[in-house]
């Protein structure tokens, strides 16, 4: 089973010439946790990402994989917004319900 790569921690560790054990020692964590982060099995919290970025004095964005979206076609937001508008339009077309006294609501 392939894991989606979310962080670049293993790459940054290689670039900085740092070991997982050194980082684990600095963060006061088990080195197995750092290993799971490097393999993208688990992910560090935002606070931990900021601590790692501070340790290496790098921009915290370097620790994350960049997002690359397909620019063609509508965005999920645009599709959802259109669906909401269609639902509202369909509701307006429904006949009004009559109350027990025969009046329309």
N, C-alpha and C positions, 0 to 999 in steps of 0.2 A: 504494500500500500504506500503510495507516494504522499509525502507531506508537503503542503503548500509552504513555500518559503516566505516568511513574514519579516524576519529580522536578518541582519547581515553581521551578527556578532562574530561568527567564526571568521569571516573575511576581515573584519576590523582587528580581531586578535592577531591574525597573520600579518596584516599590514603594520601593526604596532610592535610585533615581535614579543607578544605577551602570551603567557600560558593561561589555560583555564584555571589552574591551581592558584596562580598569582591573583587573578581577578576574584576568585572565590575567597581568597584570604582577605583581600581589601574589602569586599562586601560582607565579610564574616558569614559566609554561606558554605554549604557543602559543594564540593567540586562537581558532584553528580548533577546538581541543579544547573550549574553553568553548562555542563555537557548537554543536558536536555534542551537548554536554550539554543545552543550552537547547532543542534540537530533539528531545531524547530519542532520538537515534540511538545514542549511547553513554551510559553512566552513570558518574558519579564514584565513586571508592572511598569507603569509610566514612571513612578518614582525610581525604580531600579534602572530604567533606561537613562534617566537624567543623572543618576549617580555614576553610571558607566561612562557617559559622555563627559562628566566632570573629571573622572579619573584619567581619561585620555586627553582631556582638553580639546574635544572635537564637538562639532555641531551634532546635536542628538538625532538629526535627520539622517546622518550617515549610518546610523544603527538600524535603519528600517529600509526595507525594499521599496523602491519608488513605485507608484501606481502608474499604470499605463492603460488608458482607456481607449477603446475603439471610438474614434471620432465620428464615424458614419452612423446615421440613423438617430432617432430620438433617444434622449436619456431616460433611464427608469423614472426619474422625477416627472419628466414631460408626459410619459405614458400614464403614470398614476394620476396626474392632474387631469388629463383628458378623460380618464375613466371616471373620476369624481364628477366632472362636469356632465358627462353623459348620464350618470346616475341622477344628478339633480334635474336634468332636462326630462328624463323619463318619469320622475316623480311628479313633475308639474303637469304631465299629460294624463295622469291617472284621474278618473272621475272622482269627484268629491263624495265622501261617505255621508249617508244620511243618518241623522241621530234618531233616537226612539220617537221623537216628536215629529219627525218628518222634515226637519230643517237640515240644510246642508252645513257641514262644518267648514 
